[in-house]
Amino acid sequence: QVQLVESGGGLVQAGGSLRLSCAASGIIFSINNMGWSRQAPGKQRELVARISSGGNIIYLDSVKGRFTISRDNAKNTVYLQMNSLKAEDTANYYCHADHPRTHQNYWGRGTQVTVSS
C-alpha cells in the first residue's frame, strides 16, 4: 500500500519559515519524481516544486528564491524548505510522486500552511 505522509505545516507569521516533510512508503522512492503542490480555498491546485529522480528541479515562479525542494533517497523523504513566507503562500500543501515511465502517481492528504500578515 502506497502512503505519502506530509508533516511540518502550521501557522507562521509573514517572513517566517517552515519545513515540510513527506515520508513515502510502498513505492521505489528513488526512481519516482517527487513534488509539492498547493491549493488555497477557492483556487486551483498549483505545482509549487518538483524534483526528478535525477535531481532536476523546477519551481513555481512566485516561490523561486524562497522555497527549496530536496530529497533524501535513503530516508524515502522529500522536503520543502519555505523561507520568507507570505500571506499568499497560505494553502494546503500536498506531496506527490509519479513514476517517470508509467506515470502512475500518488498523493498525500496534505498539510495546512497558514501565514499571518
Secondary structure, DSSP 8 states (H G I E B T S, - for coil): --EEEEE--EEEETT--EEEEEEEESS-GGGSEEEEEEE-TTS--EEEEEE-TT--EEE-GGGTTTEEEEEETTTTEEEEEE-S--GGG-EEEEEEEE-TTT--EEE---EEEEEE-
